[in-house]
Amino acid sequence: MTTSRSTRNSLTLIAALFAAGLASAQPNHGISSANILAHTKVLSSDEFEGRAPGSAGEEKTVAYLVGEFKKLGLQPGNPDGTYIQNVPLVGISSAPTLSFTHDGQTIALENINEFVGPSSRIAPSITTKDSEVVFVGYGVVAPEYGWDDYKGVDVRGKTVVMLVNDPPVTKADGSLDDAMFKGKAMTYYGRWTYKYEIAAEKGAAACLIVHETGPAAYPFAVIIGSRSRENFEIAALDGNMGHVGMEGWLTVDAARKVFAAVGKDYDALKATAARKDFHPVSLGAKASFAITNVLRNVASKNVVALLPGSDPKLKDEYLIYTAHWDHLGRDDRLPGDKIYNGAADNAAGVAVMLELAKTFAALPADQRPKRSILFLSVTAEEKGLLGSRYYATNPLYPLTQTVANINMDGANQFGPTSDMATIGFGASTIDDVGIAVAREQGRTMAAEAHPERGGYYRSDHFEFAKVGVPSYYPKNGQNYIGMPADFAEKAAADYIANRYHKVSDEVQPDWTFEGAAQDTAFLFEVGLRLANDSVWPEWKPGNEFKAKRDAMLKVGR
């Protein structure tokens, strides 16, 4: 669609008037889109080298964040008097080989182009020869759905091959069955982390997930960019020896090639895997793999600042804002640009956190929140939510005194919207607060547009949810003021295809962050209410994390 210059000018004026209307409907508290853009530019500059844990980029990032928190007058967030929580990691750079044999024929796959196969075992080498290969459908064991993709088969020492995402169970009319695996929405069973976990629990030697761009929600290039380079694990006394030896991905073309070589039809087997009566299928092949790991200890850091609560009775209760500071660093194997700047992911989210911290710190003493607020910028999100996992399992303040978590991953670069979306909408009573705040901004609140992408399991709030803390992950909406109805979808598709986890994720000329400022005001109001409310937020009945929270509070409060 094309528009005339006068039409574009009119749309810009409409957007500006709308933004002004929002500002008059609810206090802006001096929140600045220019500040958000400036922080984003700094953190995503080449000087910061892509902010990889254990790099010079980490040192610069941590120093920048500590410096900004000090400027704002926020206190050190660690009770030891520092702004740092040390996170002991191990860097693992894996060099894998993978081949299959069948009837005397060997099918060797090409690393990077056909498979990615790192190991999370903290060991210099892992070798497995002639491991029986079994196709286990979607690799899901879900008793509540009466589903078991491993039924009747012992996979100890075997190589399991499985499909990405949840089983797309359909009704007789061909539509998705919403009663199974939440229909269109992804459950944790669809996440790659779960698939490796259940394969390890079953004793498999290796787990290979077949990548398809549609159900994965990102191209194979994302796997290459994030999993074929140095990966990280939290340092573990057992060296993660209980993990599968290879945590791999196959391209769909490579999977079809292997299946065809052993006389199996990949697409036919994939169709049977979406049924509850699916049984594992031995491919009649043997897999052999060898992985050489280069290991290094990495003393990474979460950065944490504290705004003490104003109420002596409530100041020992905490609301936590999170935003991960890390990205993918640099890759000197690349021609030309070698730095994964991570502007949208997640320099922008950290910039929003800094603007939130500035806004709270600037409140007059008589308007300060009753509860304490923790601003927690975590490491190694891109390597499996490791920084948030470390905090959640080694909290600086008791989880029984932690009211809620609000997470920021990305920010609205393009302009104000008339709506917002929540990842995992309806999970907790925080959604009720969010709906009310959005309404006061003149906006609506709805569920995310693409729950099948599994966003709820892909950012740091999930680690807090897993330990029971009510967690909230709002995002910008779909309806950009003055823009065509399909603008949001096209912008998201363009980002995933051309910039997500690529060196091209840099600040773009058309980024205004006016929408981010609008969303920052929203995040501020939600946090302020949670920090002042006499009632703690709760998981809604039936939520998978409610039992954990109820048990925690029964013991701890």
N, C-alpha and C positions, 0 to 999 in steps of 0.2 A: 504494500500500500504506500502511495506517495502523498505528501501533503504540501500545500503551498506555504510560502514564507509567512504569510499573514495567519494562516491556520496554526502553524507552529508557534508563532508569537502568542496567539490566543491561548494555546494549550499551556505555554509557559506561564502566562498571566494567571490562568485558572489555578495552576499548581501553586503559584506564589500566594494567591488569595486564600487557597485552602489551607496552606501551611500557617498563614497568619491567623486564620480562624481557629486552628488547633491551639496555637499559642495563647489565644485569648480564652479558650475554653478551659485550659489547665495551665498552671504555672510552668514555665520553661526552666526556671532556676539557673539561668545563665548557661545552659548546655549549648555547646558550640560545635557545629559541623566542621568549622575550620580547625579546631583543636583535634578532632577525630582524624581528619585528613592528614594533619601535620604529623601526629604520632604514627599513623599508618605508613607515611612516606619514610620516616626514619627507620622504623623496625623492618621494613621490607626493602631497604636500600641495599645495594651490593656490599656496602661496608659491613653489614651484619651477616653476610655469607649464607643466608638461608636458615639461620638460627637452628642448626642441628645440635642436639645434645652432645656434649663432650667435645665441642669444637671452639675455636676462637669466637665464632658467632654466638655461642652460648654465653661466654664471658661478657661480651659486649651487651647482649640482651639483658642479662641479669643486672649488670651495672646500671644500665639505662633505667630499668624498672625500679631498682632500689633508689636511685637518684630522684626519680619522679615522685615516689612515695614520700621520701624525705622532704622534698620541696612542699608537698601538700600538708606537711605536719602530721602525717599519720604515724602511729607508733609501730615499732617492730612487731610482726605478727607471731613470731616464735617466742614462747615464754622464756627462752634462753637469752632474750635481748637482741636477737638478730632478725633480719628480714628474710632469712633463709631456712628452708627445711631441706636438709641433705637427702638426696634420693640415690642410693647405691645401685648403679646399673652395670650391666656387662654388655659391651658392644660385641656383636657377632657378625663377621663378614663371611658369608658362606659361598664356597665354590662347588657346585653340585654337578654330578653326572647322573643320567637316568636312562635306562634301556629296558626293553621287554623282549622276551624270547617266546617263540611259539613254533612247534614242529620244526625245530632246527633253524628257524629264521630269527634274526635279531633286528629289532626296531629301536634304533638309538634316536632319542629326541634331542633337539638342539636347545641348549640353555638360552634363555631370554626370548628367542623367537617362538619356541613351542612350549616351553614350561619355565616356571620359576620354582625353585625348590630349596628354600633355606631350612635351617634347623634351629630350633630354640633351645636345644640341649647345650649346656655350657661345657663343651668337650671339643678337643682339637680335631677329632675326626669321627665320622659315623659311617659304617659300611654294612650293607645288607645285600646278600646274594640270593637269587632264586626264591623270592618271596611270592607266594601265590597271590594272584590278583583277583579281587572280588568287587563287583559293582554292587553298591549298597543303596541305590536310589538317591534319596536326598540325605541319607545319613542321619535320620532323625529317630529318636526314641522319646515319644510323648505319651505317657500312660493316660493322661487326661483326655486325649483324643483317640485312645485305643490304637496307637500307631507305633510300629516297631519295624524299622528298615533293616535291622540286623537279625530278625527272627530266625531261630533255628540254626544259626551259623556261628561258629567259633572263629573269630578273625585274629586271634593272637598270632603275632609274627607275620601277618599277611599285609598286603598293600590294598587299601580300600580306595575305590574311586567313587566319587559322589557328585551330585549336581548342586549348583548354587541356589540359595534362597529356600523358601518353604515349598512343600508340595502344593501345587495349584489344584486342589481338589474341586471337582465340578459336580453340579447337580445333573439330573437326567436331561434337563434342557440345555446343558452346556455352560450355564452361568456358574461363576465361582460360588462355592458353598461357604457363606460367612460363618457358619458354625464350626468350620474346621480351619485352624491356624489363622483366625481372624480375617478370613477372606482375602481381600486385596492387601491388607496391612501385613508387613513382615513381623514375625515374632522372633524371639531370640534363637529359635531353632534354625532360622534362615541365615544367621550370621556365621561367617567363616570361623570366628573364634569358637563358637559352640561346636562346629563340626570337628575341629581339631581336638577339642576337649573330650567329646564323646568317643572319638576314635581312640584316643589315648586311654580312656577308661576301659574300652573294650580290648586293649592290649595290642592294637595294630602297630605294625612296623612303620608304615607310612600312610599319609592321608593326602589324596590328590583331588582337588576340587576342579570340576570342569567350569571354566569361565565362559559366560555368555553375557554380552553387554546389556541386553534388555533386563533380565532378572537381577544382574549384579548392580545395575544403575551406573556403571562407569566402564570405560573401555579397558582392554588388557594393558594398555600403556600405563594405566594407574598402578596396576600390580607390579609392572616392571620398575616404575619410578620409586615405589615405596618398599617393595619386598626383595628386590634383587641386589640391593646395596647393603650397607651395614644396618643390621637390625639390633634392637635392644631388648633386654630382659631385666627384670629386677633380680639382683643377686640372690641366689638361692643356695642353701647349704647342700641340697641334694643334686645341684647342677641341672635341675629339670630333667633328670633321667627318666622320669615317668611320662614325659611328653613323647609323642610319636617322633621317630627319627627324622623324617622329612615332612614338613608342613608345606605342601606344594600346590601349585595351580597348573592346569593344562589349558592351552587354548582349545576352543571347541574343534578347530580343524585338526589339531594333534590328537584329540580324543577320538574323532571320527576315523583317523588314520589307524590308530591302535586297534579300535574295535573292528574295523574292516579287516585288518591283518589276522585277527583271530576268528574271523567268520561271524561276527556279531553286527547287528544293525543298531547303531547308536540311537537314532531317532525313535526306533521301535521300542527299545528298552527304556528310553526316556519317557515315552507315553505310558508304559506300564508302571513306572515309578510313582505316578501321581494317584495310585489306587492303594487303599488300605490293605488289600490282599497281596501286595507286592512281596516277593521273596528275593533275597540276595541271589545274584547270578555270578557263578565263577566264570571268568573269561578264558580259562584254560591256558593262561599265560603266566610267566614268571617275571617278576620285576627285580632289577638289581640297581642299587644306587650307592653312590659314594659321595660324601660331603667332607670337604676340608674347611674347617673354621679357623679364622684368625680372631683371637679373643683379646679384649682389652677391658680393664676395669675403668668405669666412668663414674666420677663423682658428680652427678648432675644435681640440679637444684630446682625446687619449687620456690617461688618468691611470694612472700605473704606479708600483708600490712593490716593493721588493726585500727578501727575506729571504736574506742570504748563506748559502751552504752551509758546513757545518762541516768538511768534508774538503778540505784544501788541494789534493788531486789531482782532486777532482770539483766544486769550487765554481764553476768556469767552465763548467759544464753546467747547463742551465736547464729547469725545468718551469714551464709558463705556465698559470695559471688565468685565464679570460676571462669577463666579463659586461658586456653593453652598458648604458651609463648612460642613453642617450637614449630619448625617446619622441616623440610627434607635436606637442608644444607646445600652442598655443592657436589657435583659429579664431574670429576676431571676427565672422565672417559668421553664426555660429550664434545662434539665439535661446536665452536662458537660459544654461545651463552652457556655457562656451566652452573649457574646459581638458581636454585629453586627459591625465589624471593618470598613466596607465600604472603602476598599482599592481602588477598581476600581471606586466606586460610593460613594463619589467623592473626596477622598483624592488625587487621581491622577490629576483630573481637577484643584484642588486648587494648586497642585504642579506646574502644567503648568503655572497657573497665576503668581505664585511667580517667576518662571523663566522668564516670560515675563516682570514682573516688574523690575527684576534685569537687564534685557537686555536694557530696555528703560532708566533706571536710569544711566546706564554706558555710554550712548551716550555722545560724546563730545558736548559742549555747542552749537557749530555751526551746529550740526546735530539733535538737539532736535526737536521734532514735533512742528508744529506751534500752533496747538490746544492743549488744556489740555486733559490729559488722566486720567480717574478714574478707579481704580482697586477695584471692588466691590465684596466682598465675602459675600453671603447672607445666611440667616438662613432659616430653615423650608421649604426647597424645597420639601423634602420627605412628608410633610404634606399638600401639595397643592400649592406649589410655593408661600408661604406666604411672605417670606422675599423680593423677587423680586416684588411681588404685592404691598407690603407696600412702597417700594422705588418708584415704578411707579406711585403710587397715592399720595405719599408724597415726591416728589423728592427734593434732596438737592440742585440741580441746575435745572433751568427751562427746561422742555421738549422741549420748543421752541428753546433752545440753545444746545440741545443734538443731535449730528449728527447721531449717530448709536450705537447699542449694538452688541458686539461679545460675544457669550456664549461658555463656555467650561464645558462639563459634561462628565467625563471620559477622557481617553487618550489611545493612542496606545502603549500597553505594549510589543508587540512582535517583531517589526522590521520594517524597511523601506518598503514603498509601492510605486508602480509606478503610483498610482492614489489617488484621494480623493473623498469624497462624501459630499454633502450638504443636510441637512435636510430642506425640503421646497425649493428645488432648483428652481430658476427662480422667486422667490418672489420679489426681489429688484435688483437694480443696483449694490449692493455689490457683487452679483454673478459674474458680469463682471470683477470686480477687482480680485476676487478669481480665476477666470479662468486664467487671465493673470499671476498672481503670481504662480499658480500651473504650468503653462506652462514654466515659467522661471526656476522652479525647475526640469524640465524634466518630469512633471507629467500631467496626465489628470484629469479633474474634471467632475463629473456626479451627477445625482440625487441619493438619497439613495436607497439601494437595497430593502428595505422593507417599502415602504410608508404606507402600511396597518397597521403598528404598531403604527401609530400616533405620531411619535417622535416629530413632530413640536409643539404638544400641551402638551408635557410632561417635559419641562424644562424651565429655567427661562427666556430665550429670549421671550417666548410667552407673558409674562406679559408686556414686553416693546412693543411688537407688538400690543397688544390689545389697548394700549393708543396711537398708531400711530408711534412710533419710529422704523425706519427700523432696523431689527434685523437679525442676521446672526449666523447660527449654523452649522459649518463645522465639519466633522468627518473623521476618518481615512478611507482609501479605502479598496477595496476587494482583490487587487492583491499584495500579499506579495512577495518581491523579493526572489527568491531561494526556495520558498515553493510551495507545490501542489496548483492547481487552487482552490480546495475546502477548503483550510486552513481557510480562514476568516469565511466562513459559519459554519464550524465545531467549530471553537473557540467561535463564538457568541452563537451557540446553546448550547455548553457546559457551557458557563457562565450563560445563562438564566436558564438552568435546574439545575445547581449545585451551583451557587454562588450568583446570583442576589437577593438582599435583604435577604441573608442568613448569618449566622455567619461565613460561609466559604469564604466570600469575604475578603480574606487576600492577602498580597503580595505573589506571587507565585515564585518558584525558577527559572522559565524560563523567568521572566520579565526582559527585557533589557532597555526598554523605548527609544531605539534608534529611533523607529518610532515616539514616542512622541516628541523627540527633532526635528526631521524633520518637524513635524506638528507645533511645537512651532515657528520655523523659518517662516513657512507659516503665522501663526497668527500674528506674528510681522510685516511682510511685508504688510499684508492687513491693519492692524491697522495704520501703519505709513503712508500709502497712504491716508487712510481716514482722518487722522489727518492733512495732508498737502494739500489735493486737494482743489482747489478753488470752486469746485462744490459739493454740498451735495448729498449723496445717496438718491434715491427715490424708493418708491414702484413701481413695474411695473404696467402698465394699467390693470385694471380688478382685481387687488389684493383686498382682503376684508378689508385691513387696510388702503388703500390709501386715502379714503375720510376723515378718522379721521386725518391723517397727513396733508392733504391739508387744512382742516379747521383750524387746530392748527396753521400752519405757516401763514395763511392768517391773523389771528388775532394777532399773537405774534411776527412777524418779520417785 
